[in-house]
Amino acid sequence: MTNKFTVNNMLTERETGRVTKIYAMTPDRQPFDLLDVSILKHYGVITMEGLHEKMAVYAIEGDLKQQGHSVTLTLATREDAEKFITHIAPLYNDVLQ
């Protein structure tokens, strides 16, 4: 399956190497952050429990942080980010037009 988005860049913390943002672009050139998983939750694509389960299955290490209605994910390494892009990010295809 082809993704309806392209990954442009990853933002990592210099000291820890943790990935805090994965910048992507929709087909109509709208930027968004793949690690803003509240989009997936809002559209009912996945629950937070389901996200935790998928992360465990694919051995993706990261921290979910909820602030109001926003839920963001910080990943432990670039390797975790690559696994996230491969195994979890395709869920955004259900949301993107």
N, CA, C and O atoms as CSV, one atom per row, in Angstrom:
chain,resi,resn,atom,element,x,y,z
A,1,MET,N,N,0.838,-1.178,0.000
A,1,MET,CA,C,0.000,0.000,0.000
A,1,MET,C,C,0.886,1.245,0.000
A,1,MET,O,O,1.854,1.331,0.755
A,2,THR,N,N,0.549,2.186,-0.838
A,2,THR,CA,C,1.288,3.437,-0.910
A,2,THR,C,C,0.714,4.420,0.099
A,2,THR,O,O,-0.504,4.556,0.219
A,3,ASN,N,N,1.580,5.095,0.812
A,3,ASN,CA,C,1.129,6.090,1.787
A,3,ASN,C,C,0.652,7.345,1.084
A,3,ASN,O,O,1.158,7.712,0.024
A,4,LYS,N,N,-0.341,8.004,1.695
A,4,LYS,CA,C,-0.864,9.254,1.169
A,4,LYS,C,C,-0.092,10.455,1.715
A,4,LYS,O,O,-0.580,11.584,1.663
A,5,PHE,N,N,1.083,10.219,2.226
A,5,PHE,CA,C,1.923,11.285,2.764
A,5,PHE,C,C,3.371,10.961,2.459
A,5,PHE,O,O,3.731,9.816,2.189
A,6,THR,N,N,4.194,12.000,2.509
A,6,THR,CA,C,5.637,11.796,2.374
A,6,THR,C,C,6.314,12.387,3.602
A,6,THR,O,O,5.941,13.459,4.078
A,7,VAL,N,N,7.304,11.679,4.102
A,7,VAL,CA,C,8.054,12.153,5.269
A,7,VAL,C,C,9.147,13.089,4.772
A,7,VAL,O,O,9.913,12.750,3.869
A,8,ASN,N,N,9.206,14.271,5.377
A,8,ASN,CA,C,10.194,15.268,4.970
A,8,ASN,C,C,11.406,15.326,5.878
A,8,ASN,O,O,12.537,15.444,5.406
A,9,ASN,N,N,11.173,15.244,7.185
A,9,ASN,CA,C,12.267,15.504,8.118
A,9,ASN,C,C,11.920,14.959,9.501
A,9,ASN,O,O,10.748,14.785,9.836
A,10,MET,N,N,12.944,14.696,10.294
A,10,MET,CA,C,12.767,14.307,11.686
A,10,MET,C,C,13.502,15.295,12.567
A,10,MET,O,O,14.626,15.695,12.263
A,11,LEU,N,N,12.877,15.681,13.641
A,11,LEU,CA,C,13.495,16.581,14.609
A,11,LEU,C,C,13.926,15.749,15.807
A,11,LEU,O,O,13.103,15.092,16.446
A,12,THR,N,N,15.223,15.781,16.109
A,12,THR,CA,C,15.746,15.008,17.237
A,12,THR,C,C,16.383,15.943,18.260
A,12,THR,O,O,16.912,17.002,17.922
A,13,GLU,N,N,16.317,15.521,19.515
A,13,GLU,CA,C,16.984,16.266,20.576
A,13,GLU,C,C,18.472,15.970,20.487
A,13,GLU,O,O,18.877,14.810,20.411
A,14,ARG,N,N,19.265,16.993,20.495
A,14,ARG,CA,C,20.716,16.850,20.338
A,14,ARG,C,C,21.342,16.013,21.457
A,14,ARG,O,O,22.181,15.151,21.198
A,15,GLU,N,N,20.930,16.272,22.697
A,15,GLU,CA,C,21.552,15.607,23.842
A,15,GLU,C,C,21.152,14.145,23.974
A,15,GLU,O,O,21.975,13.306,24.341
A,16,THR,N,N,19.874,13.830,23.673
A,16,THR,CA,C,19.365,12.480,23.946
A,16,THR,C,C,19.153,11.641,22.691
A,16,THR,O,O,19.104,10.414,22.772
A,17,GLY,N,N,19.028,12.278,21.548
A,17,GLY,CA,C,18.751,11.552,20.309
A,17,GLY,C,C,17.290,11.157,20.161
A,17,GLY,O,O,16.930,10.464,19.209
A,18,ARG,N,N,16.443,11.589,21.093
A,18,ARG,CA,C,15.013,11.275,21.014
A,18,ARG,C,C,14.369,12.041,19.865
A,18,ARG,O,O,14.696,13.202,19.619
A,19,VAL,N,N,13.463,11.389,19.173
A,19,VAL,CA,C,12.768,12.000,18.035
A,19,VAL,C,C,11.486,12.637,18.555
A,19,VAL,O,O,10.608,11.951,19.078
A,20,THR,N,N,11.385,13.970,18.407
A,20,THR,CA,C,10.235,14.693,18.936
A,20,THR,C,C,9.210,15.062,17.875
A,20,THR,O,O,8.049,15.308,18.202
A,21,LYS,N,N,9.613,15.105,16.624
A,21,LYS,CA,C,8.685,15.415,15.530
A,21,LYS,C,C,9.123,14.667,14.276
A,21,LYS,O,O,10.314,14.505,14.010
A,22,ILE,N,N,8.131,14.218,13.516
A,22,ILE,CA,C,8.377,13.669,12.192
A,22,ILE,C,C,7.494,14.468,11.246
A,22,ILE,O,O,6.276,14.290,11.213
A,23,TYR,N,N,8.117,15.342,10.483
A,23,TYR,CA,C,7.375,16.208,9.579
A,23,TYR,C,C,7.005,15.455,8.310
A,23,TYR,O,O,7.851,14.825,7.676
A,24,ALA,N,N,5.729,15.530,7.948
A,24,ALA,CA,C,5.239,14.878,6.739
A,24,ALA,C,C,4.388,15.874,5.947
A,24,ALA,O,O,4.018,16.935,6.450
A,25,MET,N,N,4.090,15.509,4.706
A,25,MET,CA,C,3.325,16.374,3.814
A,25,MET,C,C,2.203,15.546,3.178
A,25,MET,O,O,2.427,14.430,2.708
A,26,THR,N,N,0.998,16.112,3.173
A,26,THR,CA,C,-0.131,15.457,2.526
A,26,THR,C,C,-0.010,15.629,1.009
A,26,THR,O,O,0.817,16.416,0.546
A,27,PRO,N,N,-0.824,14.904,0.227
A,27,PRO,CA,C,-0.755,15.056,-1.232
A,27,PRO,C,C,-1.017,16.491,-1.707
A,27,PRO,O,O,-0.486,16.908,-2.737
A,28,ASP,N,N,-1.833,17.246,-0.959
A,28,ASP,CA,C,-2.083,18.644,-1.350
A,28,ASP,C,C,-1.128,19.613,-0.661
A,28,ASP,O,O,-1.412,20.804,-0.537
A,29,ARG,N,N,0.022,19.074,-0.209
A,29,ARG,CA,C,1.154,19.843,0.307
A,29,ARG,C,C,0.888,20.506,1.657
A,29,ARG,O,O,1.479,21.544,1.956
A,30,GLN,N,N,0.019,19.931,2.468
A,30,GLN,CA,C,-0.228,20.439,3.812
A,30,GLN,C,C,0.707,19.730,4.792
A,30,GLN,O,O,0.711,18.500,4.845
A,31,PRO,N,N,1.493,20.469,5.563
A,31,PRO,CA,C,2.411,19.821,6.513
A,31,PRO,C,C,1.679,19.367,7.773
A,31,PRO,O,O,0.707,19.985,8.208
A,32,PHE,N,N,2.170,18.278,8.341
A,32,PHE,CA,C,1.666,17.821,9.635
A,32,PHE,C,C,2.735,16.975,10.317
A,32,PHE,O,O,3.705,16.548,9.691
A,33,ASP,N,N,2.538,16.740,11.612
A,33,ASP,CA,C,3.482,15.984,12.426
A,33,ASP,C,C,2.932,14.578,12.646
A,33,ASP,O,O,1.873,14.417,13.252
A,34,LEU,N,N,3.637,13.566,12.162
A,34,LEU,CA,C,3.199,12.177,12.346
A,34,LEU,C,C,3.116,11.793,13.818
A,34,LEU,O,O,2.369,10.882,14.175
A,35,LEU,N,N,3.865,12.468,14.672
A,35,LEU,CA,C,3.865,12.118,16.091
A,35,LEU,C,C,2.740,12.793,16.869
A,35,LEU,O,O,2.630,12.605,18.080
A,36,ASP,N,N,1.904,13.575,16.192
A,36,ASP,CA,C,0.697,14.124,16.807
A,36,ASP,C,C,-0.398,13.078,16.619
A,36,ASP,O,O,-1.223,13.186,15.712
A,37,VAL,N,N,-0.398,12.072,17.478
A,37,VAL,CA,C,-1.289,10.935,17.318
A,37,VAL,C,C,-2.724,11.233,17.732
A,37,VAL,O,O,-3.599,10.381,17.576
A,38,SER,N,N,-2.980,12.432,18.256
A,38,SER,CA,C,-4.350,12.792,18.615
A,38,SER,C,C,-5.232,12.829,17.369
A,38,SER,O,O,-6.448,12.671,17.479
A,39,ILE,N,N,-4.652,13.034,16.195
A,39,ILE,CA,C,-5.414,13.014,14.939
A,39,ILE,C,C,-6.010,11.625,14.741
A,39,ILE,O,O,-7.184,11.488,14.397
A,40,LEU,N,N,-5.196,10.598,14.961
A,40,LEU,CA,C,-5.677,9.225,14.801
A,40,LEU,C,C,-6.753,8.902,15.827
A,40,LEU,O,O,-7.732,8.225,15.512
A,41,LYS,N,N,-6.577,9.380,17.043
A,41,LYS,CA,C,-7.556,9.154,18.109
A,41,LYS,C,C,-8.854,9.881,17.790
A,41,LYS,O,O,-9.934,9.312,17.949
A,42,HIS,N,N,-8.764,11.135,17.342
A,42,HIS,CA,C,-9.936,11.955,17.049
A,42,HIS,C,C,-10.827,11.315,15.981
A,42,HIS,O,O,-12.051,11.321,16.109
A,43,TYR,N,N,-10.222,10.772,14.943
A,43,TYR,CA,C,-10.990,10.170,13.854
A,43,TYR,C,C,-11.349,8.710,14.107
A,43,TYR,O,O,-11.922,8.056,13.236
A,44,GLY,N,N,-11.023,8.196,15.280
A,44,GLY,CA,C,-11.399,6.835,15.642
A,44,GLY,C,C,-10.620,5.757,14.907
A,44,GLY,O,O,-11.077,4.619,14.802
A,45,VAL,N,N,-9.445,6.109,14.398
A,45,VAL,CA,C,-8.619,5.147,13.672
A,45,VAL,C,C,-7.976,4.164,14.633
A,45,VAL,O,O,-7.840,2.981,14.319
A,46,ILE,N,N,-7.578,4.651,15.809
A,46,ILE,CA,C,-6.941,3.795,16.817
A,46,ILE,C,C,-7.166,4.416,18.192
A,46,ILE,O,O,-7.248,5.636,18.332
A,47,THR,N,N,-7.263,3.561,19.192
A,47,THR,CA,C,-7.345,4.044,20.571
A,47,THR,C,C,-5.929,4.146,21.129
A,47,THR,O,O,-4.981,3.634,20.532
A,48,MET,N,N,-5.793,4.792,22.246
A,48,MET,CA,C,-4.475,4.879,22.863
A,48,MET,C,C,-4.010,3.491,23.323
A,48,MET,O,O,-2.818,3.189,23.272
A,49,GLU,N,N,-4.936,2.660,23.767
A,49,GLU,CA,C,-4.582,1.290,24.138
A,49,GLU,C,C,-4.087,0.520,22.917
A,49,GLU,O,O,-3.113,-0.228,22.993
A,50,GLY,N,N,-4.774,0.714,21.792
A,50,GLY,CA,C,-4.369,0.064,20.546
A,50,GLY,C,C,-2.999,0.531,20.087
A,50,GLY,O,O,-2.200,-0.256,19.580
A,51,LEU,N,N,-2.736,1.816,20.267
A,51,LEU,CA,C,-1.426,2.356,19.903
A,51,LEU,C,C,-0.335,1.744,20.774
A,51,LEU,O,O,0.724,1.369,20.272
A,52,HIS,N,N,-0.588,1.641,22.073
A,52,HIS,CA,C,0.371,1.001,22.983
A,52,HIS,C,C,0.643,-0.441,22.555
A,52,HIS,O,O,1.787,-0.895,22.572
A,53,GLU,N,N,-0.417,-1.157,22.173
A,53,GLU,CA,C,-0.266,-2.552,21.753
A,53,GLU,C,C,0.590,-2.650,20.495
A,53,GLU,O,O,1.491,-3.487,20.425
A,54,LYS,N,N,0.318,-1.796,19.492
A,54,LYS,CA,C,1.110,-1.815,18.260
A,54,LYS,C,C,2.575,-1.476,18.539
A,54,LYS,O,O,3.480,-2.080,17.963
A,55,MET,N,N,2.798,-0.519,19.415
A,55,MET,CA,C,4.169,-0.158,19.760
A,55,MET,C,C,4.881,-1.340,20.412
A,55,MET,O,O,6.064,-1.566,20.160
A,56,ALA,N,N,4.175,-2.088,21.240
A,56,ALA,CA,C,4.776,-3.258,21.890
A,56,ALA,C,C,5.067,-4.356,20.870
A,56,ALA,O,O,6.128,-4.979,20.912
A,57,VAL,N,N,4.135,-4.591,19.963
A,57,VAL,CA,C,4.311,-5.636,18.946
A,57,VAL,C,C,5.544,-5.363,18.086
A,57,VAL,O,O,6.309,-6.279,17.782
A,58,TYR,N,N,5.734,-4.105,17.695
A,58,TYR,CA,C,6.844,-3.753,16.808
A,58,TYR,C,C,8.074,-3.247,17.563
A,58,TYR,O,O,9.018,-2.747,16.951
A,59,ALA,N,N,8.063,-3.375,18.891
A,59,ALA,CA,C,9.185,-2.971,19.748
A,59,ALA,C,C,9.602,-1.521,19.486
A,59,ALA,O,O,10.776,-1.220,19.272
A,60,ILE,N,N,8.606,-0.639,19.510
A,60,ILE,CA,C,8.847,0.791,19.333
A,60,ILE,C,C,8.819,1.438,20.711
A,60,ILE,O,O,7.813,1.369,21.418
A,61,GLU,N,N,9.927,2.065,21.088
A,61,GLU,CA,C,10.023,2.698,22.404
A,61,GLU,C,C,9.705,4.184,22.285
A,61,GLU,O,O,10.235,4.879,21.418
A,62,GLY,N,N,8.840,4.653,23.161
A,62,GLY,CA,C,8.488,6.062,23.146
A,62,GLY,C,C,7.580,6.410,24.301
A,62,GLY,O,O,7.118,5.539,25.037
A,63,ASP,N,N,7.330,7.704,24.448
A,63,ASP,CA,C,6.482,8.217,25.519
A,63,ASP,C,C,5.323,8.997,24.922
A,63,ASP,O,O,5.518,9.872,24.079
A,64,LEU,N,N,4.117,8.672,25.366
A,64,LEU,CA,C,2.934,9.433,24.983
A,64,LEU,C,C,2.700,10.516,26.010
A,64,LEU,O,O,2.792,10.279,27.215
A,65,LYS,N,N,2.394,11.718,25.522
A,65,LYS,CA,C,2.139,12.839,26.431
A,65,LYS,C,C,0.814,13.470,26.026
A,65,LYS,O,O,0.632,13.894,24.885
A,66,GLN,N,N,-0.099,13.523,26.977
A,66,GLN,CA,C,-1.390,14.137,26.713
A,66,GLN,C,C,-1.430,15.511,27.351
A,66,GLN,O,O,-1.100,15.686,28.524
A,67,GLN,N,N,-1.846,16.488,26.546
A,67,GLN,CA,C,-1.979,17.859,27.025
A,67,GLN,C,C,-3.309,18.372,26.489
A,67,GLN,O,O,-3.409,18.765,25.326
A,68,GLY,N,N,-4.335,18.366,27.348
A,68,GLY,CA,C,-5.677,18.700,26.887
A,68,GLY,C,C,-6.162,17.609,25.945
A,68,GLY,O,O,-6.151,16.429,26.297
A,69,HIS,N,N,-6.591,18.005,24.734
A,69,HIS,CA,C,-7.047,17.035,23.740
A,69,HIS,C,C,-5.915,16.555,22.847
A,69,HIS,O,O,-6.104,15.648,22.037
A,70,SER,N,N,-4.753,17.150,22.986
A,70,SER,CA,C,-3.610,16.801,22.144
A,70,SER,C,C,-2.799,15.669,22.770
A,70,SER,O,O,-2.500,15.685,23.964
A,71,VAL,N,N,-2.449,14.687,21.936
A,71,VAL,CA,C,-1.606,13.578,22.382
A,71,VAL,C,C,-0.424,13.500,21.419
A,71,VAL,O,O,-0.595,13.305,20.216
A,72,THR,N,N,0.776,13.658,21.972
A,72,THR,CA,C,1.976,13.580,21.148
A,72,THR,C,C,2.853,12.430,21.618
A,72,THR,O,O,2.802,12.010,22.774
A,73,LEU,N,N,3.641,11.946,20.706
A,73,LEU,CA,C,4.525,10.825,20.968
A,73,LEU,C,C,5.955,11.288,20.772
A,73,LEU,O,O,6.255,11.975,19.796
A,74,THR,N,N,6.838,10.923,21.685
A,74,THR,CA,C,8.274,11.145,21.534
A,74,THR,C,C,8.913,9.769,21.467
A,74,THR,O,O,8.686,8.932,22.340
A,75,LEU,N,N,9.710,9.531,20.437
A,75,LEU,CA,C,10.319,8.221,20.236
A,75,LEU,C,C,11.751,8.214,20.736
A,75,LEU,O,O,12.442,9.232,20.683
A,76,ALA,N,N,12.193,7.065,21.223
A,76,ALA,CA,C,13.497,6.954,21.872
A,76,ALA,C,C,14.666,7.152,20.901
A,76,ALA,O,O,15.668,7.770,21.260
A,77,THR,N,N,14.544,6.631,19.674
A,77,THR,CA,C,15.656,6.705,18.721
A,77,THR,C,C,15.143,6.887,17.298
A,77,THR,O,O,13.946,6.772,17.034
A,78,ARG,N,N,16.068,7.173,16.387
A,78,ARG,CA,C,15.701,7.254,14.968
A,78,ARG,C,C,15.247,5.884,14.457
A,78,ARG,O,O,14.391,5.800,13.577
A,79,GLU,N,N,15.817,4.821,15.005
A,79,GLU,CA,C,15.391,3.470,14.625
A,79,GLU,C,C,13.925,3.254,14.994
A,79,GLU,O,O,13.161,2.684,14.215
A,80,ASP,N,N,13.533,3.715,16.192
A,80,ASP,CA,C,12.128,3.634,16.592
A,80,ASP,C,C,11.259,4.465,15.654
A,80,ASP,O,O,10.141,4.068,15.326
A,81,ALA,N,N,11.766,5.608,15.226
A,81,ALA,CA,C,11.029,6.459,14.294
A,81,ALA,C,C,10.821,5.747,12.963
A,81,ALA,O,O,9.736,5.818,12.387
A,82,GLU,N,N,11.839,5.068,12.473
A,82,GLU,CA,C,11.708,4.322,11.214
A,82,GLU,C,C,10.667,3.213,11.351
A,82,GLU,O,O,9.867,2.996,10.442
A,83,LYS,N,N,10.677,2.511,12.489
A,83,LYS,CA,C,9.680,1.459,12.721
A,83,LYS,C,C,8.284,2.064,12.812
A,83,LYS,O,O,7.326,1.480,12.307
A,84,PHE,N,N,8.156,3.224,13.448
A,84,PHE,CA,C,6.868,3.913,13.543
A,84,PHE,C,C,6.359,4.274,12.151
A,84,PHE,O,O,5.190,4.048,11.840
A,85,ILE,N,N,7.226,4.831,11.317
A,85,ILE,CA,C,6.840,5.220,9.954
A,85,ILE,C,C,6.385,3.991,9.162
A,85,ILE,O,O,5.412,4.065,8.411
A,86,THR,N,N,7.068,2.888,9.322
A,86,THR,CA,C,6.751,1.673,8.574
A,86,THR,C,C,5.467,0.995,9.054
A,86,THR,O,O,4.649,0.574,8.236
A,87,HIS,N,N,5.282,0.885,10.374
A,87,HIS,CA,C,4.217,0.045,10.900
A,87,HIS,C,C,2.988,0.783,11.425
A,87,HIS,O,O,1.890,0.227,11.402
A,88,ILE,N,N,3.141,2.006,11.894
A,88,ILE,CA,C,2.004,2.698,12.517
A,88,ILE,C,C,1.538,3.892,11.685
A,88,ILE,O,O,0.335,4.127,11.567
A,89,ALA,N,N,2.458,4.636,11.117
A,89,ALA,CA,C,2.084,5.824,10.350
A,89,ALA,C,C,1.120,5.544,9.187
A,89,ALA,O,O,0.331,6.426,8.850
A,90,PRO,N,N,1.145,4.358,8.555
A,90,PRO,CA,C,0.159,4.110,7.491
A,90,PRO,C,C,-1.292,4.242,7.952
A,90,PRO,O,O,-2.189,4.340,7.115
A,91,LEU,N,N,-1.545,4.246,9.259
A,91,LEU,CA,C,-2.900,4.486,9.748
A,91,LEU,C,C,-3.408,5.874,9.324
A,91,LEU,O,O,-4.617,6.086,9.223
A,92,TYR,N,N,-2.495,6.808,9.079
A,92,TYR,CA,C,-2.896,8.140,8.624
A,92,TYR,C,C,-3.571,8.092,7.256
A,92,TYR,O,O,-4.302,9.016,6.901
A,93,ASN,N,N,-3.339,7.031,6.482
A,93,ASN,CA,C,-4.007,6.898,5.185
A,93,ASN,C,C,-5.514,6.875,5.322
A,93,ASN,O,O,-6.225,7.282,4.403
A,94,ASP,N,N,-6.021,6.399,6.471
A,94,ASP,CA,C,-7.462,6.371,6.711
A,94,ASP,C,C,-8.034,7.770,6.960
A,94,ASP,O,O,-9.241,7.979,6.839
A,95,VAL,N,N,-7.178,8.712,7.304
A,95,VAL,CA,C,-7.606,10.070,7.635
A,95,VAL,C,C,-7.412,11.019,6.452
A,95,VAL,O,O,-8.250,11.884,6.196
A,96,LEU,N,N,-6.316,10.854,5.745
A,96,LEU,CA,C,-5.976,11.784,4.664
A,96,LEU,C,C,-6.848,11.567,3.436
A,96,LEU,O,O,-7.198,10.436,3.099
A,97,GLN,N,N,-7.191,12.655,2.780
A,97,GLN,CA,C,-8.012,12.608,1.564
A,97,GLN,C,C,-7.163,12.392,0.341
A,97,GLN,O,O,-7.688,12.327,-0.771
